Amino acid sequence: MLKRWLKRAGYFLLFVFVVLNVMVASHAYHLTHFFADAPRPARMETLSRGEKAKAILLGVRYPKSKVVDSFQVPHRTIQLTTDDGIVLESWIAPIASSVPRGTILLFHGHGSNKSAIIREATAFHAMGWQVMLTDFRAHGNSGGEVCTIGANEALDVKAVYEYARRELGEKNLVIWGISLGASTTLHAMASYKIRPERLMLEMPFATLHDAVKGRLRTMQLPAEPLATLLTFWGGIQHGFWAFNLQPAYDASAVSCPVLLQWGFKDPRVTEQETTTIFAQLGTNRRTLMKYFQSGHESLLKKEPEKWRTVVGDFLR
């Protein structure tokens, strides 16, 4: 009798294990894909029981973010191609009336696009910098549907950096990134010969595993074992070992001056992640600035006076 009971219990646990992994693998797929033809997801409370069950069990198709060109600074649109054949779209806003101080490359966060960083680009431009804003792959007007949360997006940073050096002839190059844009920049600098003159990072995640845990926190879900399973399946589906994507340790490849910024109310990126990245930076020319009123959001929008002062001093 005991042997039969244990056998049934074993089959049941195996069934639960398989179902859980199928569910998580499906969610990992949907979290790393953005579709141009997908409708905006309906609010959960408006769904029928069947639709809710499907969303919970298998995930939701997310639409590609839409670019809204509200950039008031005169700019032109260009396209460039990454080493793996993805076509990216960028805006370049030159300094028309005087000699620019240099060029700042701007990279947005996950699920966003270059429209979301117009505020920062406008501020940099007003300081006398030419700016170049780019949609990551699978975002905005760039090609592709797959987002690997930094693994392949490092090629996007590489393509933009090489374009600025080669086509713009820029010798004083600064990179600014927020969230995914900041973490991907660190990974790109460690993976390729990317050496800007200065680097500004806002709220980068320390590891991809940490990024998944942060997303689950915002959804008020338990971090484990979901974060480990999502990280595992997300990497497997896209052909890389996701646990090795660790921007915090990529930071050791950075040798230029760095401004690292983080908000105390950030629900996604922890203070420990931020201090780990800061400690791992391969330069002593580094500044860590914390914003007491800000979360995982535009620091310029939330605390404009402080941001302008800190960033202005760093760029002098």
N, C-alpha and C positions, 0 to 999 in steps of 0.2 A: 504493500500500500504506500509506504513512504517513498519507495523508489519511483512509483507511478506519479505521485504528487510532485516529486522533485523534477521529473521529466516534464510534466505539464508546466511547472513554474519556469523551467528553463526555456521552453518554447514560447511562453508568454513574454519573458524578458527579451528574448531574441526578436519577437514581433515588435515590441515597444522600441527596441534599439533601431531596427530597420525603419520603422515608421518615422521616428524622431529624426533620423539622418536624412530621409527623403524630404521631410518638411524643411529641415534646415538648409539642405542643398538647394531646394527651390527658392527659399528666401535669399540665400547668398546670390543666386543667379539674378533675381530681380533687383537686389541692392547694387549690383555692379553693371546694370544695363539701363540705358535711357533710350526710349523709342520716340521717333519723330511723329508717329501716327497714334501714339497712346493718348487717350483723353486724360484730363486732370482727375486724379482719384477722388471719388466721392467721400464725404465724411462718413465715418463708421456708423454713426447713429442713423444715417439715411438709408443704409443698406438693408436688404431683406435677410432673413436668417440664412438662406443658402449662400448669398453673396458674402455675408460675414464669415461663414464657415470656410468658404474658398479663400478669402483674403488671409484668414488666420492660418490655414493649413498650408497654402501654397505661395502666398505673397501677392503683391500688387505690381502691375506694370506701371512704371513711372515715365512720364513724358520728358522729352528733352527740354531743357530750359530755353525760354524764348528771349532773344536779345531785343531790348528796347533802346534805340539810339537816342538818348537824351543828353548826350555829351555836347555841351555848349561850346567847347573849345574846338576851333577848326581842326579837322583831322581827315586822314585818308584811310581807306580800307585796303588791306593787302591779304594775300594768301601765301602760305608757305607749306612745304611738305616735309614731314618727319622722315627719319631714316627707315621706318617701317611702312611708309606710304600713306600716312594719314594727312589729310589736308586741313590745316588750321587757318582760322581767320583772326586777324589782328587789326587794331586801330593804332595809327601813329599820329601823334599831335606834336608837330615841331614848334620851336620857338621862332616866331617870325620877325620880331622887332629887334632882337639882340642875339648875341652869341650865347647858345645854351651852356649851362654848367655841365651838362652831360645828358645821359639817357637813363631813365628808370624803366625797367621791365616789371610789369605788374601781373600777378597770377592770383586768380580767384579761388574760392572754396568749392567743396563737393556739392554737386547738384545746382550750382550757380552758373554765372557767366560773366563776361566783361562788363555788362551793364551794372552789376552790383558793386563794382569798384570804381565807378565814375567819380564818386566823391573824393576818393584818395588821389585819383589821377588829376583831377582839377586842382587839388591843393598842391601837388607836386609841380604841376605846370605853372601855377602862380608863383612858386618859389624860383622859377627860371629853368626848370628841367624839361627836356623833351620826354614824352612818355609813350610807352608802347604797351597796350593792353591786349591780352590774347585769351581766346576761348580754348580751354583744354579739350582734348578729344572727347567725343560723346556729350559735349556741352555746347550750348549756344549755337553758333553757325559753323562750328568745326565738324569735320567728318567723324564717322564711327559711332557705334552704339555701346561699346564696352568701356567701362571705367575700372581700372585696376587699383584705385586708391593710392596711386603714386608709383607703382612698379613700371608700367609702360609710359605713364605721363612724364617720367623723367626725360623721355625722348622729346617731348613737347618743349620742355624747358631748354634742352640742348638745341633744338631747331631755332627757337627764338633768339637764344644767346648768340648762336653762330650767324644768324641773319643780321643782328645788330652790329656785330664786329665786322662782318664782311660787307654787307650792303650799305649800312649806315656809316661805316668807318668809325664807329664809336670807340674811343679810348678810355673814357671815364664812364664806366657802366655800373649801375646799381640795380640790384634785384630786390623787389618787395613782394612778399607773398603772405596770404592770410589762410590759416587752417590748412586744407589740402595743398594750397599753393605754397605755403611755407615749408611743410614737410617734404613735398615733392622736390622743392629746390634743394634741400639738404641731400636728398637721395641722388639727385642729378649731379650735384657737385662732387659727391663721393664716387660716382660711377663714370663720369666723363670729365674732360679737362675744361671745367667751367670755373673761371676765376674772376668774378666781378671785383670792382674796386671797393665796394661796400655792400652790406647785406642787411636787410630789414625783415624780421620774421614776426608775425603776429599769430599767436595761439597754435603753433605746430603740435601735432601729436607725437609722442615719443616712439611708439611702435604701431604697426597696423592692428595688432591685437588690442592695444590700448584704445585705438580709435573705435573699434567695434564695441568695446566695453562702454565707451563714452556715449555712443549712439543708443545702446540699450538702457543706459541710465536715463536718458532723456525720454525714453518710452516707458520708464518706470517698470522695467523688466529685470529679473535677476541676471547679473553679469555672466555667471557660470552655471552650467557648462555651455550656455548658448554662445558666448563670445569665442570660446575655443573652437566649437563646431563650425560657426560661421566663418571664422578666419581660415580654418582648415579647408572647408569646401570652396570658399571663394578663391583660394590659391590654386587648388586642384583643378577647378574649372578653367582657369586661365593659364595654367602651365607653369606656375612658380610656387616655391615654398613660402607662403605668406608670413610665417613666423620670423623669417629672416629679413623682412622689410622693417628696418629699425632706424628711422631718421635720427634718433638720439645719438646713435653711435656713428652714423654717417657724418655727424657734426664735427668729428675729429679731423675731417678733410678740409675744413674751413680755415683759411689763414688771413682773411681780410677783416677789417673792423665790422662788428656785428651789433645791431640793436635788436634785442629780443623782448617782445611785449606780451603781456597776459593780463586777463581780467579776473579779479577775485571771485566773481559770481559765475564763472564759466562752468557749466554743468558737464561739458564734454571733455575738456582737457584739464587735468589736475595740476595743482601746484608742484607736486612731486615730479610729474613729467617735465614740467617747465624747468625746474632746477636741475634735473638730470641732463637735459639738452644743454643748458647753460654751462654746466660743469664739463661736458664733453667737447665743447667747442675748442678747436685747435688753435686758438689765438687768445692772448691776454687783452687784446683791444676789443673788449666786449662790454655791453651795458645791458642790464636786466631792469626793465621798468614794469611795475605792476599798477593796474588801474582798479581802484577800490569800488567804483560804481558800475563796472562793465562786466558783461558775461561773454558768451561766444558770439560776438557781433562786431560790427564796425566800431573800433575804438575812437575813430575820428568823429563819428556820428554821436556817440554816447558822451565822450569827454573831449570836445573839440579843442578847447584852449590848451589843455595839458598835452594832447597829441601834437598840436602844431608847435608847441614850445620844445618838446622832447625831440621830435623828428627834425625840426629846424636846426636845433643845436647839433644833432648827430651829422647832418649833411653839410655843416659848415666846413 
